Amino acid sequence: MADFSDEHSAENAIGCAIATQSASGQALSRVEPAQNESGMFSSESVLNILKLIFAGAPLSEVLTIIARLIEAQGEGMLCAIWLLDKDGRHFRSAAAPSLPASYIAQLDALTVGPKSASCGTAVYRREPIYVSDILSDSLWDDYRHLASPYGLRACWSRPLLSSEGKVLGTFANYYREVRSPGTADLQLIENASHIVGIAIERHMNEEELRRSEAFLAEAQHLSRIGSFSWRVATDEITWSEEVYRIFEFNKAVPVTLDLIGTRVHPDDIPLLYDMIDRARTAVSDFEYEHRLLMPDHSVKYLHLVAHGTRDQDGRLEYIGAVQDVTQRRLSEEALGKVRAELARVARVTSLGALTASIAHEVNQPLSGIITNASTCLRMLAADPPNVDGARETARRTIRDGNRASEVIARLRVLFSKKDPTTESVDLNEATREVIALSLNELQRSRVILLAELADDLPPVTGDRVQLQQVILNLILNASDAMSGVDDRPRQLAIRTGRDEGDRVRLSVQDAGVGFDPQAVDRLFEAFYTTKSGGMGIGLSVSRSIIESHGGRLWAAPNNGPGATFSFSIPCGPESVTGSHNPGVIHTPAVTDAEQVMRS
């Protein structure tokens, strides 16, 4: 048996089929029809035809060879194969090796209908049509004038159906004599139609597959998503064309894990090894992101997802997708920079409202320094000098100097332009520092401040400055909401405590004018403000900051006057009550604020 597995399989199959056809053609010299009693092809002919079909030979060549093989089965037989167009109404010739070309050209636009000769009617009725005499059969009334000049008298047609019952076209046998089909003829037509249907359906499936592959390749290219498979036991890896493009590898180079490792960014090699180790332990799915370092030293960001399946032998295989998310990551980084700058603008704007309070905080220790320095000089100028008193006065001078320095340090941190940093933050301590800065401003606005800070509050993980910015914004908004209130105390309550799901909550409650419940969603929109001189970015930036910390910020009207704004964020990895945060600055100013609040 011939081998059709090499790249010339189609040519080899055609050669064998033609050889079979030539051998069968010798039967034409006989007086009786060459078909056998059963109307069947020889097994060798059928085998070669099937090889030809599955070797991917051009459909026109396959159908022509089949037509010639069929014609060789009987004297005077003229075979034609018609394909139905996609519109389902017209035919086009696929093979008619022995019929006059001019006749085929005239019928090439044959339509489907109840009286459309043999072929058009067979498709219309979805059943075989056997016309024994074209000159007398009414089905040929509109086409008889086309067949008569060529002496065509009989036409037997059978619709070609797919495996799903869809009409693909027709198979027809013509004769130049009046003739009705016998048992062997019917068997031959049925067998031939079956083989022709296989050839056409396979060709259509391959065309559809190629079209789908082209669509998939283009879609993957446009979306920068490629697909892959990985057989874990053998480390056999198969990539789509887009994955090759993403990694910039030659498609002729076999893909291995070692080859992939040569493209992975050195800092992400541990991620690659971790992914491989987890995949070999037969996890059902995995997903991770890593970077590629390309030969031109550019960096690509990839997002990979895969799903594990097993074949009938239980061998594990992962089917997945790889997406080039470089543009998205670069856009996110650019957006992050813009958000950080907007947050800084909002922070500076908020701090601008505390000018008087800041001046008071700085002026207080400076006045103490001057007073203590003058006192120290007088004590040293006394006779005898009061050294002990001067020493104590000098200590107070140092204390006030440190106090002024710490106030300025806190302001520099809040005004600074730097990237966010993640650290363990004591939310109570951060709140006290914000209160210390805003206390004088609140007192000038006749706001009564009540701080209820939970004693057992666990630390959170986040950016200290950003969280303080949110707290400061909520306090100033609460104060502004009460600026026109004169018929009740302007009470502002700040509360911290544990929240559900291992989270920490901070709430700022005011007794102001409140807000329209229907507009609660708009409160956090950028540039939406209820203040005449507001910019409308404070709450929008605050929500962005809280969401970046894995939390949420919301507002709710009080049962009485005013509103409460709250945020909740996850606790840090270490929840140690009463732990000292080395980044927290303990200052006398904070102690003074606590004393004022208590009084």
N, C-alpha and C positions, 0 to 999 in steps of 0.2 A: 504494500500500500504506500502511495506517495506521501511524503512529509511536507506539510504546508505551514510549518511553524516559523520558517525564516521570513525575511523581509520580502522575498519574491513569491510569497504564498499565492497571491492572486494570479500572478502570471502562470505559475505552475498549475493552478486549478483550471485556468482557462485552457491551457495546453491539453490537459487530460480530457476536459469536456469536449474540446474540438476533436480530439482523437476518437473519442467515443461516438461523437456525431458523425465523423467520417465513416466509421465502421457501420453505423446504423444506416447510413446513406446507401450502402450497397443494396439494401432491400428495395430501393426504388426501381431496380431493374426487373423486379418480379411483377407478374400480371396482377396477382392478388394483393390487397393492402398489406403493408409491412407490420401492422400492429398484431400482437398476439391475441389469442382468444380472450384473455382476461383484460385486455386494454391497459396493461401495466408496462412501465419502463423496466429495463433491466436494472438489477440492483447496483451494478457498476455505474450506470448512468445517473441514477438517483444520488449515489454517494458522491460522485464528482460534482454534481450540481450543488449539493449541500456544502461541499467543501468550498466551492466557488463563492457561494453566498456568504459563508461565515469567514472567508478570507478577506472580505471587504472589497471585492472587485466592483468596478463601476456598474450601476444598476442596468444601464442600457446594454452593456455587454452580456450581463447575466441573462437578461430577458431575451435577447437575440439568440443566444445559444439554446435556451430552453425552447424557444419557438422553432428553431431548426430541428432540434431533437424530436419535437412533437410532429413536425411536418414529415420527418423521416419514418414515422410510424404508419403512414398510409398514403397511397398514391392520390394525387390531386388535392391534397389538403393544403390550405393557405392559412397560416396562423397570424393572428393580430392580438396585441395586448394594449389596452387603453387604460390610462390613469385618470382618475377623477380629480379635477382641480379643487382647490381649497374652498371655492364658493359652492361646491356640491352640485353645480348645474352644467358644467361643461367638461368635455374630455380632451385629452391630448394623447397623441400616439407615443407609446413607449417602445414598441418593437413590432415590426411587420416586414420581415426580411424578404418575403416572396410576393407581396402585393405591390401593384404599381404605385410608385411614389406620388404620381399626380392624383390618384384616387385618395390616398391617405391625406394629401394636402387639402383636398376638398372637404374631407370629413373631420379635419383637425379641430373644428369648432362645434362638433356634435353636441347637442343639448340633451339633458335628461327630460323625458316626458312619456306620456302614455302611448304615443305613436311615433317614437323616435327610433325607427328601424329596430334591429335586434338588440344592439348594445344599450342604447338610451332607454329602451323599454325594460330591459332586464334590470337595470339599476333602479328605474322608477318603481318596478314591482318587487324588487329584491328577490327575484326568482329567475331560473334559467328560461330563456326564450329560444325555441328551435324553429326557425323559419325554413321550411323545405323548398319553397319556391318564392323567390323575391319578386318575380313578375306578377304574381297573383295575390300575395299577402298584403292586407291593408296597412300593416305596420310600416311598410316601406313606401307608402304612397308619396311621401314628401322627399324620398331619397332614392327612389327607383331609377330616376334619370342619371344618378351619379354612378350606380353600379352596372347598369346595362351596357354601357360602352366597353366595359372590360370583361364582359361575359360572365359576371358573377351571378349565380342563380340560387345558391343556398347559403344561409348564415346561421350558425348555432352560437349563441352567446350565453355565458354564465357569469353572474356578478362575483367579483373577488371580495371576500370579507376578511376582516382582521380577526384576531383571536377574541376581540371584544364585540364582534358583530358589526363593526363599522365598514361601510362600503369603500373599497380602495380603488376600484375600477372594474374592468370587464376583461374576460378572456373569450376570444371568438375564433371559430373555424369557418372559413369560406370554402365553397366548392363551385366549380364552373359547370355544375350539372345539378338537376333537381335531386335532392337527397334528404332522407330522414335518418336520424341517428339510430344505430342498433345498440344492443346491450354493451358490446365492447367499446363503441364510440362514447357512450355515456360514462363508462368507467374511466376511459382515457381523459375525457374532459374534466371529470371530477378530480382525478389525480393531478392532472396538469394544473388545474386551477389552485389546488392546494399548495403545490410547490411554488407557483408564481406568487400566491398570496404571502407565503413565507418570505420570499425574496423582497417583495415590495414593503411588507411590514417591517422587516429588519432594516431595510434602507431608511424608511421613515423614522424608525426609532433611533438609528444612528445619527440621522440628520437632526432630530430633536435633541439628542444628547449633545452633539457638537454645538448646537445653538445654545443649549442650556449652559454648557461649559464656557462658551464665549461670553454669555451674559454674566455668569458667575465670575469669570476672570475680570471682566470690566467692572463689575460691581465691587469686587475685592480691591481692584486698583483705585477706584474712586473713593471707597471708604477706608482705604489703607488697612484692610483686614485680610489676612491669609488664613488658610486652614492647614491642619497637619494631623498625622496619625503617628503613634509611637507604640510599637509592640515591645513590651517591657522585657519579655524573656529573651528576645534576640537582639534588642536595641535597634530594630529596623525602623527607620524614621522616613516618613513620606511627607513632602511639602508641596503645597500649591505654588503656582508661579509667583504669586504675590509675596509669599514668605521669602522666596529666593531674592526678590527685588528688595524687600525690607533689609535683609541681612547682606545684600550685595554679594552673593555667592554665585559662582557659575553653576548652571543647572546640571552640567556634566559631572560635577564633583559629588560623590556620595556623601550624604549628610550623616554625621556622627555626633555624639555628645561632645567629644573632644573638639570637633570642628566648631560647634556652637560656642564652646568655651573660649575659643580664640577671639570671638566678637564681643563677648560679655564684658562690661566695664569691670576693671579689677576690683573696685570696691563692692561690686554686686556678685562676685564669684561665690561667696558664702550663701547667697540667696539661691543661686543655681544649684549648688550641692544640696541645700536643704530641700529644694523642690524635688530633686532626683531621689533623695532618700525617702521622702514622704510618699512619692509615687510608687516606689518599689515595695512599700509596706501595704500596697493595695488599698489606698484611700479611694473613695468613690469619685471625688472631684477635687480639683485644686485650682487656685487662682492666685496670681501674684504679678507684681510689676518689677521690671528691672531695666537697666540701661545698657545700650550697646556703645562701644567705643569704635568708631569706624576708622578705616585706614587714613582718612584725611584729618583725624583727631576730632571730628565732630561727634556729638552725642545724640543718640536717639533714645526715646522713652517708649517702652513696649508694655502692653497689658495683655496677659495671657490667661485664658480660661480653658479647662479641659474636663471631660467627663469620661470616667472609666467604664469599659464594657468588657465582657468575656465572650469568647467564641464558644463553639460547641464542645471544644476540648478543654474549656476552662482557662485558656490563656488570656492574660490581661492585655488590653489595648486601650490607649487613651485617644480619643478624638477631640480635637480642640481648635481654637482660633487664636490668632496673634494679631493684635492691632497696634499700628504705629500711632501713638498718642503724643508724639513730640510737639506738634502744633498746639494741641490742647494744653499740654503742660507749660509750654512757653507762654500761652495766653493766660493761664492761671497765675503764673508768676508775675506777668505784667499787671494783671488785675489785682493781685495781692499788693503790689507796690502802690498802685493807685489808691486802693482801699486804705493802706497804711498812711499814705499822705493825707487822704481825706480825714482819717481818724486824728491825725496830728493837728490838722486845721481845726477840727471840732474841739480838740483838747485845748488848743491855744485860745479859741474863741470862748470856751467855758472859763478858762483861767482869767481871761480878760475881765470877766464879771467880778473877779475876786481881788481886784487891784487894791481896794481899801483894806480888805482883810489881810492881804499879803504884806502891805505896807505896815500894818499894825504888828503883824507877827515879826517882821524884821526890826521895826523901830523899837519894840519893847526891849529886846535884849541889848540893842545898841544904847538905849537910854540907861539901862542898868550898868553897862560897861563904863559909861562916862561918870555916872554917879559913884560907882565903886572905885574908879580910878582916882577921882577927886578925894574921896574919903581916905583912900590909902595914902595919898600924898600928905593930907593933914595929919594922919596918925604918925607918919614917919617924921614930919616936921615938928612934932611935939617934943617937949623936953621934960622928962626923957622920952624917946620915941616909943610909941606903942607897937612893938614888933608883933605881938600875938594878934592884935586887932588888925594890923596891916596884912598879916599873913592870911587871916580869914577873909578879909576884903579882897585880896588877890585871888583867893579860891573862887569867890563869887564872880569876880571878873572873868576868870577862865570859864566858869559855868555858863555865863551869859554869852561869851564869845562862841562857845561850842553850840549853844542853842541857836544863835544867829547862823552859824555855819550849817547846821543841820537843816534849818528852814530853807536856806538857799540850795542845799544839796537836793532836798525833796523837789523844789521847783525846777531845778535843772533836769532832774529825771523826768518830770512830767512834760517839760518843754522840749526834751531832747528828741532828735530825729535818728532813731536807730531801729534795727530789725527787732521784731518781737522775740522774746526769749521765754523758754519754759522753765519754771522752777516751782518749788513747793511754796504755797502762799497761805499765810494765816489771814483768812478773810476778815476776822475781827480786827486784827492789827492794821490791815490795810484800810479798813473803814475808819478806825480812830485817826489815822494820819490825814485822811480826807476831811474828817470833821474838824481837826485842828486847823486846817487851812481855811475852811469855809466858816468857822464859828463866828468870827467878827462880822462877816457879811450877813449871816443869819440874824445876829443880834441887832444889827442896824435895821433889818427888815422886820423886827419885832416877832421873829419866829421863835417859838418855844420848842426846843429840841429834846426829844426823848430817845435815848439809845438803849435798846434791849438786846444785848449781844450774848448769845448762848455761851455758857462756860465750857461745854464739852464739844465745841465745834471742831470737827476734823479739818486738816489742811486740804486745800485743793491744788491741783496742778494747772499752771497757766502763766500768763504774762501779767506780772504785778501791776505794771503801769497801765495796761489796757483795762484791767478790772477796776483800778482806782478811777480811771476816766469814766467808766460806766456809772460807778457809785456817785462821783461828783456831778455828772450830768443829771442823774435822777434827783439828787438833793436840790440842785439849782432849779430844775423844772418844778419840783414841789414848792419851793419858795416863791417862784414866779406865779404859780397857780393861786397862791394865797395873797398876792400883793394888793388885791382889791377887796379883801375880806376885812370888815370892820365890826361885824355883829357877833363875832365869836372868836375864841382864841385861835391864833395861827399856829396850831400844833403840828409838828412834823415828827413822825416816829420812824426810826430805823431799827429793823429787827433782823436778826440772823438766827438760823436754826437748822436742824437736820430736815431733809426732805425724803420723800419716798425713793426707793431704788438706789440707796447709797449715794445720795446727792446732798448738796448744801444749798439753802435758799437764803436770799437777802431780799427784804421788802422795804419800800419807802412809801409811807402812808401820809397823805396830807389832808387838810380840812379845807381845801380850796373849792373852786367852782366846778370841778369834775369835767366830764366830757360826754359827748353824745354817744350812747352805746352802739348806735348804728355806724359810727365812724371809727370804731375801735381798731379795725384792720388798717385804716389809713394813717393812724398815728405813727406807724413805723415805716411809712413810705418816705423815700428820699424827697426832700424839698416840700414836704407837707408840714404846715405849721399853723398853730392857732394863735401865735403871738404876732403882734403888729410888726415887731422888729426882728423876728426870728428867721433863721436861715433854713430850718427844716431838715437839718442833717444830724442833729444830736441823737435822737432816738433811732434813726436808721443806722447810724454807725454803731450805736450801742448794741442793737440787735445783731449786727454782723459780728461784733466782737464776741458776744455771748455764744452765738451759734458756732463760731470758730473754736470755742472751748468745749463744744459738745453739749451745750446747754440750750435753754430757751428763755426768752424775755417776753413778758406779757403784761397786760394792764386790765384792771377790773374796777368798776365803780364801787364805792363804799356803801354800806347800808344807810349811812347818814351822808353828810356833805363830803365832797372830795373824792379822791381816787387813790388806788394803791398800785404801784408798779413793782413788779417782782422779777427776779431771775433765779434760775436754778441751774447749777453746774455739777458735774460729777466730782466726787471726792478724789483726792490724790491716792497714789498707791500705798502711802503710809498714813494711817489715821491715828496719830498719836496725840491724845488730848493733852493740852498744856505744853506741847513741845515748843521750844524756842526756835524761831526762824532767824538764822544769822543775818538775813538781809533786812530785817526789821530794825528801824532806828528808834530806840526808846528815848524820848526827849521830855524835858519839863513842860514843853508846850502841850503835849498830849495829856500830861497829868493835870495841867491847868484846865484843859477842856473838860476833862472828866469831872473836876470839881464844880465847874460852872453848870454842867448838865445835872449833877446831883442836887445842886442848889435850886 
